[in-house]
Amino acid sequence: MLAPPDPVTRQPQVYVTEEDLERLSDIVGNRSGQLPGPRMLLEELSRAIVVSAEEAPRRFVRLNSFVAFEDTQTGAVRRVRLVSPAEADVDEGRISVLTPVGAALIGLTRGAEFSWTDPAGRRHAVKVLDVVDAYDPPVA
């Protein structure tokens, strides 16, 4: 059973593996400053439940996961792979975990919705439609 949304922020619970927590902490490093993506990522990591990949209540968005999500403000659906900044290539469908959308997706499970307000005061929201971990064995 999934934990209910955090009562303070009304955001869904997020999960992170110990391995990804270490990698993501290294990636964000001291980039948090005033940039919204790294700042969001640090906030999400600070409230995440740390689990082993085997302990997770169900599949969740990790580094290198393939994610289908809906922009609930526009209805647009995108399929992307969440990667480190060095691997990002929007034209190839690889988005950095340091972008606001990447930071919003990390740790979410299928069906979870996350919303935030950007520095210009615009509201954004995403809903995870599907998650495929890059390390899952292929389905025959």
Phi and psi in degrees as a GROMACS rama.xvg file:
@    title "Ramachandran Plot"
@    xaxis  label "Phi"
@    yaxis  label "Psi"
@TYPE xy
-81.0463  149.319  LEU-2
-69.5754  148.869  ALA-3
-69.2115  165.606  PRO-4
-56.927  147.749  PRO-5
-57.5821  123.299  ASP-6
-65.6456  -25.2158  PRO-7
-76.0653  -47.5705  VAL-8
-100.201  -13.9529  THR-9
62.9357  24.262  ARG-10
-96.2624  153.84  GLN-11
-69.0648  158.122  PRO-12
-66.8944  145.058  GLN-13
-122.092  153.574  VAL-14
-124.688  151.943  TYR-15
-150.621  142.046  VAL-16
-80.9762  158.962  THR-17
-57.2274  -42.3134  GLU-18
-61.8944  -47.0789  GLU-19
-68.2997  -35.1439  ASP-20
-58.7726  -44.6629  LEU-21
-64.6679  -46.6807  GLU-22
-63.3603  -44.3339  ARG-23
-67.2882  -37.5219  LEU-24
-62.7452  -40.5035  SER-25
-65.5413  -41.0584  ASP-26
-63.0969  -46.2528  ILE-27
-73.1338  -32.2844  VAL-28
41.5084  -124.619  GLY-29
-106.526  28.1281  ASN-30
-84.4372  0.020857  ARG-31
-62.2418  -46.352  SER-32
20.8148  -126.73  GLY-33
-104.203  3.89688  GLN-34
-77.1993  129.582  LEU-35
-65.7108  -38.9858  PRO-36
-62.1282  -56.6312  GLY-37
-60.343  -37.8063  PRO-38
-63.7143  -43.5893  ARG-39
-62.4724  -42.917  MET-40
-61.0574  -44.7661  LEU-41
-60.8972  -40.7381  LEU-42
-63.6503  -42.3519  GLU-43
-66.8209  -40.9086  GLU-44
-64.6196  -34.5803  LEU-45
-68.9252  -22.7637  SER-46
-108.287  2.0198  ARG-47
-73.7283  150.533  ALA-48
-89.2643  122.393  ILE-49
-86.6206  124.671  VAL-50
-136.586  164.276  VAL-51
-84.8969  158.198  SER-52
-57.7427  -31.4437  ALA-53
-77.6616  -23.802  GLU-54
-86.9041  -14.112  GLU-55
-57.8435  142.242  ALA-56
-64.1192  -28.1425  PRO-57
-168.378  173.998  ARG-58
-57.0783  139.342  ARG-59
-137.436  162.841  PHE-60
-71.6744  123.694  VAL-61
-124.885  173.543  ARG-62
-57.0628  136.534  LEU-63
75.021  4.18588  ASN-64
-70.2017  148.613  SER-65
-93.7542  128.361  PHE-66
-130.242  132.503  VAL-67
-104.948  127.474  ALA-68
-140.717  157.066  PHE-69
-109.998  134.53  GLU-70
-80.3966  105.665  ASP-71
-71.7719  -11.7693  THR-72
-78.4152  -35.8695  GLN-73
-111.562  -18.5109  THR-74
85.1582  -2.90329  GLY-75
-68.5008  138.129  ALA-76
-110.736  133.757  VAL-77
-127.326  150.353  ARG-78
-121.44  120.206  ARG-79
-138.179  168.688  VAL-80
-115.337  130.113  ARG-81
-89.0161  120.701  LEU-82
-134.728  174.463  VAL-83
-71.3165  160.621  SER-84
-56.2336  -36.0598  PRO-85
-65.9988  -25.3527  ALA-86
-96.5006  -5.92338  GLU-87
-65.5198  139.258  ALA-88
-159.604  98.0842  ASP-89
-57.4331  -38.6484  VAL-90
-62.9519  -26.5494  ASP-91
-96.5042  3.40289  GLU-92
80.109  20.0289  GLY-93
-109.536  115.396  ARG-94
-110.112  144.744  ILE-95
-73.6959  142.255  SER-96
-67.1499  -13.8515  VAL-97
-89.1723  -2.06931  LEU-98
-80.5702  157.449  THR-99
-56.4556  -41.174  PRO-100
-66.3237  -42.9725  VAL-101
-61.1451  -44.4864  GLY-102
-64.7951  -35.0916  ALA-103
-67.3606  -36.1926  ALA-104
-78.5811  -29.8296  LEU-105
-57.3877  131.441  ILE-106
84.3823  -5.87921  GLY-107
-80.6199  152.112  LEU-108
-103.629  166.525  THR-109
-55.9561  132.416  ARG-110
91.0609  -13.4594  GLY-111
-74.7059  145.31  ALA-112
-119.78  142.668  GLU-113
-134.147  136.399  PHE-114
-130.147  153.639  SER-115
-155.567  165.24  TRP-116
-115.481  129.026  THR-117
-79.899  171.442  ASP-118
-57.9869  -23.5978  PRO-119
-86.0557  0.415645  ALA-120
89.0632  6.44241  GLY-121
-82.8574  138.869  ARG-122
-87.6248  137.691  ARG-123
-130.846  150.261  HIS-124
-153.973  140.681  ALA-125
-128.682  150.554  VAL-126
-128.418  127.743  LYS-127
-78.1204  122.256  VAL-128
-93.9819  -34.8318  LEU-129
-160.467  150.664  ASP-130
-135.615  128.943  VAL-131
-125.549  118.929  VAL-132
-74.15  136.094  ASP-133
-61.6049  -19.4812  ALA-134
-96.9421  -1.68241  TYR-135
-66.7697  142.979  ASP-136
-68.7925  147.535  PRO-137
-63.2083  146.054  PRO-138
-83.5203  130.423  VAL-139
